[in-house]
Amino acid sequence: MPLRTLFEKPLLSDLAFEVAALTDNTTDNDWSDMDQFMDSLEEFGA
């Protein structure tokens, strides 16, 4: 995922899709990490 997408204020659904695509490449699916990631996004007012 290009870094510029983070600065263009993408839709959360688009960003979540990118993150989900990245997590698909990992061997373990730890959704608690995804929850923490989404929580951190909300803290920054995304």
Secondary structure, 3 states (H helix, E strand, C coil): CCCHHHHCCCCHHHHHHHHHHHHHCCCCCCHHHHHHHHHHHHHCCC
